């Protein structure tokens, strides 16, 4: 899900995925520039946009239990970026529980498929 455009894989290893997205995330036009490599994400600084990083990783302490962690961070760039982000903040607060549950449901389905292969 976070491996295809408009997302850019920033880092990945077994049990962890960090992806990024840049652009005007508050518009309905899907105004997300295509990035060519992780360095381009790191140096992104176009005023009036935002950088968003999504991190997902698995913690398996060795006792048979596994915990899936997900975290997102947003950095608004410039005054217009801060205004745009402020405009969508109430929507994110109101619907964040739905956004989070879809990712968890997908992770559970993938884990169940992997267990069936064993």
C-alpha positions in Angstrom: 0.0 0.0 0.0 2.8 2.5 0.8 5.1 1.2 -1.9 3.4 2.7 -4.9 3.0 6.3 -6.1 2.2 8.8 -4.7 4.3 7.2 -2.0 8.1 6.8 -2.1 9.8 4.0 -0.2 12.4 5.6 2.0 13.7 2.6 3.8 12.6 -1.1 4.0 13.8 -4.2 5.6 12.3 -7.4 7.0 9.6 -6.2 9.4 9.8 -2.5 8.7 8.7 0.0 6.0 9.2 3.8 6.0 7.5 5.7 3.1 7.1 9.3 2.3 4.8 11.6 0.4 5.2 15.2 -0.6 2.9 17.9 -2.0 -0.3 19.8 -1.2 -2.0 17.0 0.8 -5.0 19.1 1.6 -6.3 19.4 -2.0 -8.7 17.0 -3.8 -6.5 17.2 -6.9 -4.0 14.7 -5.6 -1.2 17.2 -6.0 1.7 14.9 -5.1 4.9 15.3 -7.1 6.6 12.1 -8.1 9.9 11.6 -6.3 12.8 9.7 -7.9 14.7 8.7 -4.7 14.8 9.0 -0.9 17.3 11.8 -1.0 14.8 13.9 -3.0 12.3 13.4 -0.1 14.8 14.4 2.5 15.7 17.7 0.8 12.1 18.6 -0.2 11.4 22.2 0.7 8.9 23.6 -1.7 6.9 26.3 0.1 3.2 25.7 0.3 3.5 22.0 0.5 4.1 19.3 3.2 6.3 16.3 3.7 4.6 13.2 5.3 6.5 10.1 6.5 4.7 6.9 7.4 6.5 4.2 9.4 5.3 0.7 10.0 7.3 -1.9 11.8 6.9 -5.2 13.7 8.2 -5.8 17.2 8.6 -9.5 18.0 10.1 -9.8 21.5 10.6 -13.6 21.2 7.8 -14.7 23.5 5.5 -15.7 20.6 3.7 -12.3 20.5 4.1 -9.7 17.8 3.2 -6.0 17.9 2.6 -3.9 14.8 3.5 -0.3 15.1 2.4 2.5 12.7 3.3 6.2 13.0 2.9 9.2 10.7 4.6 12.6 10.9 3.8 15.7 8.9 6.0 18.7 8.3 4.3 21.8 6.7 6.7 23.9 4.6 6.2 27.7 4.6 3.2 29.8 5.7 0.9 28.4 3.0 1.8 24.9 3.9 0.9 25.6 7.5 -2.4 27.1 6.5 -3.2 24.1 4.3 -2.3 21.6 7.0 -4.4 23.6 9.5 -7.4 23.3 7.2 -7.4 19.5 7.1 -6.4 19.0 10.8 -10.1 18.8 11.9 -10.8 16.1 9.3 -7.8 14.0 10.4 -8.9 14.3 14.0 -12.4 13.2 13.1 -11.5 10.3 10.9 -8.1 9.1 12.1 -9.5 6.0 13.8 -10.9 4.9 10.4 -7.6 5.6 8.6 -5.7 3.6 11.1 -8.0 0.6 11.1 -7.7 0.0 7.3 -3.9 -0.3 7.6 -4.2 -2.7 10.5 -6.8 -4.8 8.6 -4.5 -5.0 5.6 -1.6 -6.1 7.8 -3.7 -8.8 9.5 -4.7 -10.2 6.1 -1.1 -10.3 4.9 0.1 -12.0 8.1 -2.7 -14.6 7.8 -1.7 -15.4 4.2 1.9 -15.8 5.2 0.9 -18.2 8.0 -1.1 -20.2 5.6 2.0 -20.6 3.4 4.0 -22.1 6.2 
